[in-house]
Amino acid sequence: MSEENVLVVDDEAVIRDVCEQILINEGYTVTTAASGKEALRLVSENDYDAVVTDIMMPDMSGLELLEVIKSTSLDLSTIVITGLGTFDMATQSDRLGAREFVVKPFTPDELGQAVKKALKKRVINRG
């Protein structure tokens, strides 16, 4: 079993619940947040290994969340999930430090593999 802690951020409860169940089935400990602001509070209070975030959210976009995470130099793997799978969105996510980019609708395997790959890259980057 994995001991990695993953935070899932999405304003849609159904997507949060689906992601949470997929990642629990993969062996991760999962916490969910309904907004970017809630995610920042949770990140400041807890240790996470990865953050899976939607891009389009009302109070703070996933890209804004990535920007804050990157600026605080937290050692977090970030995975973006979005219904807007454009090249520009992927490029912008990558520039802000996202390790993986998953387009909705995704399969359980796609999300699981994205988190696994992002966490692996984190370990490799640590040296």
Backbone bond lengths (Angstrom), bond angles and torsions (degrees), N, CA, C in turn:
res aa  C-N    CA-C-N  psi(-1)  N-CA   C-N-CA  omega(-1)  CA-C   N-CA-C  phi
1 M - - - 1.460 - - 1.524 110.65 -
2 S 1.294 116.10 143.99 1.454 123.12 179.06 1.522 110.34 -78.77
3 E 1.307 115.21 150.05 1.464 118.79 174.93 1.519 110.82 -110.48
4 E 1.328 116.91 9.38 1.450 120.12 -178.56 1.513 111.32 -74.47
5 N 1.335 114.10 140.59 1.458 122.30 178.68 1.514 109.12 -102.58
6 V 1.317 116.06 128.15 1.466 121.60 -177.62 1.533 108.73 -122.03
7 L 1.329 115.39 134.07 1.458 122.26 174.91 1.523 108.18 -104.37
8 V 1.335 116.76 125.49 1.462 122.54 178.35 1.521 107.82 -106.52
9 V 1.349 116.01 125.82 1.463 121.70 -176.88 1.525 109.35 -121.32
10 D 1.325 116.20 116.88 1.465 120.92 177.04 1.517 107.55 -160.17
11 D 1.320 116.73 138.52 1.465 119.69 -179.56 1.522 112.05 -77.71
12 E 1.325 118.19 -12.25 1.468 121.79 178.31 1.523 109.51 -95.54
13 A 1.341 116.17 116.06 1.462 121.60 -176.80 1.537 112.06 -57.06
14 V 1.328 117.15 -38.85 1.466 120.36 -178.32 1.530 110.43 -62.25
15 I 1.324 117.18 -44.67 1.466 121.30 -179.91 1.528 109.94 -65.80
16 R 1.334 116.55 -43.88 1.478 120.53 177.20 1.518 110.79 -56.27
17 D 1.339 115.15 -47.63 1.461 120.14 -177.82 1.525 112.07 -64.27
18 V 1.325 116.79 -41.74 1.468 121.10 178.92 1.531 109.97 -63.67
19 C 1.326 116.48 -47.70 1.473 120.44 179.49 1.529 110.54 -60.93
20 E 1.323 115.61 -43.87 1.465 120.08 -179.80 1.523 110.32 -59.03
21 Q 1.320 117.37 -47.23 1.466 120.60 -178.13 1.522 111.67 -65.11
22 I 1.327 117.13 -42.41 1.467 121.18 178.73 1.525 109.84 -59.03
23 L 1.323 116.19 -46.91 1.464 120.16 -175.17 1.524 112.49 -73.89
24 I 1.321 117.59 -32.85 1.470 120.27 173.19 1.533 109.08 -62.85
25 N 1.330 115.99 -42.65 1.468 120.27 178.17 1.528 112.08 -62.82
26 E 1.334 116.56 -26.43 1.466 121.92 177.07 1.530 111.64 -82.40
27 G 1.342 116.63 -5.67 1.451 120.20 176.56 1.514 116.11 99.01
28 Y 1.327 117.80 8.19 1.460 120.94 -179.90 1.527 111.08 -88.59
29 T 1.320 115.35 154.70 1.454 121.38 169.14 1.517 105.43 -88.07
30 V 1.320 118.63 126.04 1.465 121.95 -170.99 1.526 111.44 -122.13
31 T 1.331 114.85 135.20 1.455 123.49 170.96 1.519 106.09 -120.53
32 T 1.329 117.86 148.02 1.462 119.72 178.84 1.521 110.67 -120.66
33 A 1.322 114.61 153.60 1.460 122.48 175.79 1.520 107.82 -136.48
34 A 1.339 115.90 141.76 1.461 121.07 -177.70 1.521 113.12 -90.65
35 S 1.347 117.25 -4.39 1.463 119.66 -178.43 1.524 110.18 -155.46
36 G 1.316 115.31 163.48 1.457 121.08 176.67 1.518 111.90 -62.77
37 K 1.323 116.37 -40.31 1.470 120.28 -179.91 1.529 110.98 -64.40
38 E 1.332 116.09 -42.63 1.463 119.41 176.79 1.529 110.07 -62.97
39 A 1.331 116.38 -39.58 1.469 120.68 178.76 1.528 111.29 -61.26
40 L 1.336 117.33 -42.83 1.470 120.15 179.34 1.528 110.88 -62.57
41 R 1.321 116.62 -39.30 1.463 119.85 177.67 1.529 109.89 -63.02
42 L 1.321 116.60 -46.71 1.462 120.77 -179.54 1.525 111.55 -63.27
43 V 1.329 116.85 -41.05 1.465 121.07 179.65 1.527 110.81 -63.84
44 S 1.334 116.74 -35.36 1.466 119.68 -179.97 1.532 112.15 -74.01
45 E 1.323 117.32 -20.87 1.467 121.77 -176.15 1.527 113.90 -103.42
46 N 1.331 118.19 -14.64 1.465 121.78 -173.95 1.520 111.03 -136.42
47 D 1.315 115.34 163.57 1.463 121.00 175.71 1.523 109.28 -99.77
48 Y 1.317 115.10 119.51 1.463 120.58 176.17 1.513 108.55 -119.05
49 D 1.321 114.95 152.02 1.455 120.69 176.38 1.521 110.62 -95.47
50 A 1.333 115.62 -27.69 1.466 120.02 -178.07 1.523 110.32 -149.67
51 V 1.326 114.17 151.75 1.460 121.95 174.03 1.525 107.37 -124.93
52 V 1.323 115.72 125.48 1.463 122.52 174.43 1.523 105.27 -105.82
53 T 1.334 116.93 117.92 1.461 118.99 -175.89 1.520 112.78 -130.93
54 D 1.316 113.67 143.03 1.457 121.17 170.30 1.534 106.88 -74.76
55 I 1.307 117.69 160.64 1.468 120.07 177.18 1.520 111.09 -91.89
56 M 1.328 116.88 -48.92 1.460 120.68 -174.38 1.530 111.11 -87.40
57 M 1.339 115.38 100.59 1.470 120.99 176.49 1.522 107.53 -135.80
58 P 1.326 118.12 150.32 1.465 120.87 -171.65 1.535 116.56 -68.05
59 D 1.303 120.05 -45.09 1.469 119.50 -172.54 1.521 113.51 -85.19
60 M 1.298 117.13 -32.80 1.463 122.65 -179.12 1.519 105.97 -156.80
61 S 1.315 117.35 125.00 1.459 119.62 -178.24 1.528 109.97 -71.05
62 G 1.318 114.87 161.41 1.455 119.86 175.62 1.516 111.87 -60.75
63 L 1.341 116.73 -32.63 1.461 120.06 178.07 1.525 110.87 -67.60
64 E 1.340 117.05 -39.79 1.472 120.35 175.73 1.526 110.15 -63.78
65 L 1.320 116.23 -39.78 1.462 120.88 177.32 1.530 110.13 -61.43
66 L 1.331 116.78 -45.82 1.467 120.66 177.88 1.528 111.25 -59.23
67 E 1.322 115.66 -40.78 1.458 120.72 -179.63 1.534 111.20 -61.17
68 V 1.330 116.53 -44.18 1.471 120.35 179.15 1.534 110.12 -66.41
69 I 1.318 116.47 -43.48 1.467 119.90 178.73 1.526 110.15 -60.06
70 K 1.330 116.23 -45.08 1.470 120.22 -179.69 1.533 110.86 -64.42
71 S 1.333 117.13 -40.69 1.465 120.74 -176.95 1.529 112.75 -69.93
72 T 1.331 116.44 -24.44 1.460 119.05 178.31 1.522 111.15 -90.46
73 S 1.316 115.38 2.58 1.470 124.68 179.43 1.524 112.62 49.17
74 L 1.315 115.91 36.53 1.455 119.85 174.44 1.524 108.64 -69.48
75 D 1.298 115.96 141.36 1.456 121.25 -179.34 1.527 109.50 -84.43
76 L 1.325 114.94 72.54 1.453 121.34 -177.76 1.519 110.59 -121.65
77 S 1.300 115.95 137.52 1.463 119.84 169.17 1.515 106.77 -82.09
78 T 1.307 116.99 133.34 1.460 119.98 179.98 1.525 110.17 -118.63
79 I 1.323 114.31 134.59 1.454 122.47 -179.67 1.519 107.10 -124.42
80 V 1.308 116.94 126.30 1.463 122.09 -179.27 1.525 108.73 -99.12
81 I 1.346 115.58 132.16 1.464 120.81 171.10 1.520 107.03 -118.22
82 T 1.319 116.05 135.49 1.457 118.86 -176.91 1.526 111.94 -155.35
83 G 1.299 114.62 153.37 1.454 121.13 172.49 1.523 110.77 -87.41
84 L 1.338 116.33 -9.07 1.470 122.15 -178.59 1.524 109.55 -105.42
85 G 1.309 115.79 74.39 1.456 120.38 -175.50 1.511 113.83 -81.03
86 T 1.328 117.62 58.94 1.455 120.65 179.90 1.524 110.60 -91.60
87 F 1.309 116.33 159.44 1.456 121.54 177.80 1.525 110.53 -61.25
88 D 1.342 116.62 -42.57 1.471 120.12 179.24 1.526 111.63 -60.60
89 M 1.322 116.42 -41.57 1.466 120.71 -179.79 1.525 109.99 -65.24
90 A 1.319 116.84 -42.40 1.464 120.93 178.88 1.524 110.55 -64.39
91 T 1.327 116.81 -42.08 1.460 121.43 179.45 1.521 111.02 -64.05
92 Q 1.312 116.46 -45.18 1.463 120.71 179.67 1.528 110.71 -64.21
93 S 1.313 117.38 -41.10 1.473 121.68 177.74 1.524 110.33 -62.09
94 D 1.313 115.87 -43.76 1.463 120.90 179.48 1.526 110.84 -62.71
95 R 1.309 116.71 -42.63 1.466 121.68 179.87 1.532 111.08 -61.41
96 L 1.325 116.05 -32.08 1.466 121.08 -179.71 1.527 112.75 -88.85
97 G 1.324 116.05 7.94 1.454 119.56 172.85 1.514 116.96 98.61
98 A 1.326 118.14 5.35 1.469 119.09 178.25 1.523 108.94 -63.78
99 R 1.306 115.71 131.72 1.466 120.25 -178.62 1.523 111.53 -86.99
100 E 1.341 116.37 -24.84 1.464 121.39 179.88 1.525 109.43 -144.14
101 F 1.333 115.91 155.76 1.459 123.53 -177.13 1.524 106.82 -135.18
102 V 1.343 117.54 118.32 1.460 122.29 -176.66 1.529 108.81 -120.65
103 V 1.323 115.96 128.67 1.460 121.09 -178.30 1.531 109.85 -95.61
104 K 1.357 115.13 133.01 1.476 121.50 174.65 1.526 108.27 -77.25
105 P 1.298 119.46 146.15 1.460 126.59 -7.49 1.526 109.91 -76.36
106 F 1.317 116.02 140.71 1.460 121.18 -179.49 1.520 109.39 -117.03
107 T 1.314 115.27 160.48 1.467 120.01 176.89 1.528 108.15 -91.37
108 P 1.323 117.20 160.82 1.461 119.35 175.44 1.531 111.69 -55.07
109 D 1.334 116.44 -39.40 1.459 120.20 -179.71 1.530 111.75 -64.67
110 E 1.333 117.23 -40.47 1.474 120.42 179.49 1.520 111.14 -61.57
111 L 1.331 117.35 -44.82 1.463 120.09 179.70 1.526 110.58 -67.73
112 G 1.320 116.44 -45.89 1.464 120.36 179.62 1.512 112.24 -58.62
113 Q 1.338 116.74 -44.48 1.459 121.08 179.41 1.530 111.89 -66.60
114 A 1.327 117.32 -38.06 1.466 120.67 179.19 1.523 110.73 -62.89
115 V 1.323 117.35 -43.47 1.469 120.85 179.49 1.524 109.42 -66.66
116 K 1.324 116.81 -44.14 1.462 120.63 179.72 1.532 111.00 -59.66
117 K 1.346 116.77 -46.13 1.464 120.98 179.60 1.525 111.63 -64.23
118 A 1.336 117.08 -41.06 1.463 120.79 -179.43 1.525 110.76 -64.32
119 L 1.320 116.90 -41.34 1.464 120.74 179.22 1.528 110.84 -68.25
120 K 1.312 116.69 -35.43 1.468 121.08 178.03 1.528 109.89 -65.71
121 K 1.347 116.91 -43.16 1.470 121.14 178.05 1.520 110.45 -61.85
122 R 1.320 117.00 -35.50 1.467 121.84 179.20 1.520 109.79 -62.41
123 V 1.329 116.73 -45.26 1.461 121.45 179.66 1.523 110.18 -63.90
124 I 1.325 117.23 -43.61 1.463 122.05 -179.99 1.523 110.15 -62.70
125 N 1.329 117.67 -43.33 1.479 121.70 -179.44 1.508 113.06 -66.59
126 R 1.331 116.79 -26.68 1.467 120.27 177.45 1.526 111.24 -69.34
127 G 1.362 114.21 -24.28 1.454 120.52 178.78 1.482 110.43 81.67
